[in-house]
Amino acid sequence: METLLKLNHVSKQYGNDTVALSDVNFSVQEGEFVSIIGPSGAGKSTLLRCINRMIDVTGGEIIFDDVEVMKLKRRSLRKLRTQIGMIFQHYNLVNRSSVIENVLHGRLGYKSTFTGMLGIYSEEEKQQAVKLLKTLGLEEQIYKRCDQLSGGQKQRVGIARALIQNPKLLLCDEPIASLDPNASKIIMDHLKNISSSLGITVIVNLHQVDVALKYSDRIIGVSQGSVVYNGSPQDISEEQIHMIYGSEVGDLILDIGGKHAG
């Protein structure tokens, strides 16, 4: 398998004293499903946003598809971002617009400012949007306004919007944090299927260790801005989970039904 993404000595500092990321090193292969786990404030969201340069790193380099991300100027960066879909915890949809309009917004990176502002989309793009929504079980919702949807449905619209970019990589920032267990399972099943059937690389930030253990090819554990675990779900120990989360939260998470609950 080819390496799609490589982070070398990545750091991010805010002001003089807030270190969000410290000497982060890892690589991700094409088609891999990677979960990043860690407590709130560990730097997971910052890490994801550095990959597509929503946030600029303070030091180190990020190489995506053989391109050094930090060296890109505006137009090249825009082109790169079409290759990286982003799925957000709070969906980032336009609630007053219809489901299909929100999905088509994923094509804006390919358009001039003028055609984007006018909302001009080809018949092929519209057909692709409908096909994606059907695949995600949303055919009944295609022309509904997004504010009429449940949280799980909104997140599926977010996935369709990311997929219509035809990305090589999906970055998912706590995609199930606001959802109930049933909706969470549907979202995770879709993300896993996207990775395995379409060969799209998926990196997902998760709070839930049991979910990460179930779905991931690999787990990266982050604590206080540093990578403290990088390996397979099978190899992670209780001690390592304690190290990532601190002992109290580690106990809590394992009790919720981590790998030792089957």
N, C-alpha and C positions, 0 to 999 in steps of 0.2 A: 504493500500500500504506500501511496505517496504521502509525504507530509504536506498538509494544507496550511497549517498555522504554527508559527514558532515564536515564543516569547523568550528573549534573552536579557536577563538582569533588569527587568522592568521595575521601575519605582515611580511612585506618585506621591508628591508632598503638597499639602495646602499650607501656604504661609510658612512660617519658620519652624513650627513645632508639631504640626499634624501630619503624621506619616500614614497614608492610606494604603500604599503598597510598598513592599520592601524586597528587592532582589528576587523577583518572581521569574522562574524558569520552567517552561514546559512546552511540549509540542503536541499537536493533535493531527491524527491521520485522516485522510479522506474517508468519509462514511462512518466515522466513529461517533459514538454517543457518549458524551462526557458530562458528568454532573460535578458541579462545584458546590461543596457543602461548607457550612461554617455558621457561627452565630451572627446575629445582627451586628452591623458595624465592623465586620471582619475584613471588608474590602471587596466583597463579591460583586456588587453592582458596579463599583468603580472599575474593577478588572474587566468586566464585560464592555463597559463604555469606552475603555481605552483601546479595545481591539478594533472597533470601527471609528475611532477617533472622535466620538462625541465628547470625550475628554482627552486632552493631550497629556502624555506621560512626562514625568520630570527627567527620567533617565532610562537607558536601555533601548532595545529595538524590538519591534513587532514586525514579523515577516509573514504576509498572507499571500498565498499563491505565488511565491517567489518575488513579491514586491515588498519593499520596505515602506510600511504604512506612514511612518513619521516624516518621510521625505516628500510625500505627495503634495502638490499644489491643488488649488480649488477644483479645477475641472477633473483632474485625475482622481482626486479623493471622491468626487461625486460618482465617478465611474466605478470605483472600488466598492462604494456603498451599495450599488445595485447588486453586487455579488454577496452581500451580507444582510440577510433579513433579521429584523429585530422584533421580538415579542415581549410585551411589557406586562407587568403585574396588573396595572390599572387600565389595560387595553389600548389607551390612546386613540380611541375612535372619535369620529365626528358624530355625536349623538343625533343631531337633527337630519343627517343624511341617511340614505338607504344603505342596506347591507352591501349591495353590489357596488354602490358608489365608493364605499369605504374600502372595499377590496381593490377596486381600480386605482385608488390612490397609491397602491404599491408600484404602479407603473410610472409615477411622476419622475423618478430618477432618470428615466429614459427619454423624457420629453423636454422640449424647449420651455422656457418660462411662459411663453405666450400660449402654446397649446395646453400646457398644464393648467394655467389660470382659467382657460375656457372649458376645461374638462373634456377635451376632444380625445376619444378613444376609438381604436379600430374595432371592426366587427370581430376580428380574431381575438382581441384582448377581452372583449365582452363575453365571448364564448368560453374563453379560458377561465374567466371569473366564475361563470355559471357552473362549469365542470368542477372547479375546485370546491365550490360551495356544496355541490351535490355529494362529492367525495367525503366532505366533512359533516354530512347529514343535515345540511341547512337549506335544502331545496324549498321548504315551505316558507323560509324567512327572507328569500332573495330580495324582495321589494319592500320589506318592512323597514321602518326607521330603527336605528340601532338602540334608541332609548326604550324600545319595546321588548328587548331581548333580556334573557337571564345572563348572569355572569359567565356561565360556561359557554353559552352561545356567543357572547361577545368575544370571548377568548378564541373561539374557533374562527370568527371573522378576522381576528388579528393574525391567526395562522395563515388563513387564505391570502390576506393582504401581503404577508411576507413571502408566501410561495409564488405569487404571481410575478415577483421580481425575477424568478428563475435563479435563486441564489445557490451558491456552493456551500454556504454556512448559515445556520440559524443560531442566533443568540437569544436565549430565552431568560428573561430576568424575573425570577420568582413567578412563573406563569400560573401556578396553582395556589398561591398564598391567599387569595381572596375567595377561593372556591370550596364548596363542600366536598366530602370524600368521593361521592359518585361522579360529580362534574370533574374532579381532579383526575380520576381514573380515565375518563374519556379523553381528556386533554393529553395525558401522558401516553396513552395508547396511540393516539394520533401522531404524536411527536416521534415515538419509537418506530411506527410504521413508515413515517416520512424518511427516517434515517435508513431503515433496512430496505424498503422497496424502491426509494428514489435515489439512494446513495448520497443524500445530503448530510453533511456533517452537522451535528447538533451539540451545542454547549448550553447547559441549563443550570441556572442557580437554583438551589433548593434548600429549604430549611429542614425538610423531612428526610431523615437518614434512611428510614425504611423504604421510601419511594426511590431514593438514589440507589440503594442496594438492589432493588428489584429490576430497574430499567437500564442501568448503565453498563457500558463496556469498561469504563474506567471512572474512578472517583478522584477528584482533587480536593483535598481538605485545606481550608484557609483559616488561619487564626492570626488576628492582629496584623493583617496585611502580608503575611508570609505563607508560603506553601509548606504545610507540615505533613501532608500525605499525598502521594501520587502513585496510585496502583489500582489493582483490580478490586471489585466489590468482594470477591471471595477472600482476599488476603487482609482486609481491614480488621483490626482487632478492637476489642472493647477499650483497651488502653489507648489506642490511637484515636478512637472517637472521644474519649475523655480528654485527650490532649487538644483536639480540635475545639471542643465545646466547653472545656472546664468540667470538673468532676460532677457537679450537681446536675447540670443540663445533660451531661452524658448519661447519667443514670435515668433521667426522665425519658430521654429519647429511646434508650434501649428498652425501657418498660413499655413504651407505646407500641412496640412490636417491630423491632429491628430484625437483624438477620437471625438472632437466636430464637425468635418466635416462629421461624420457618418462613 
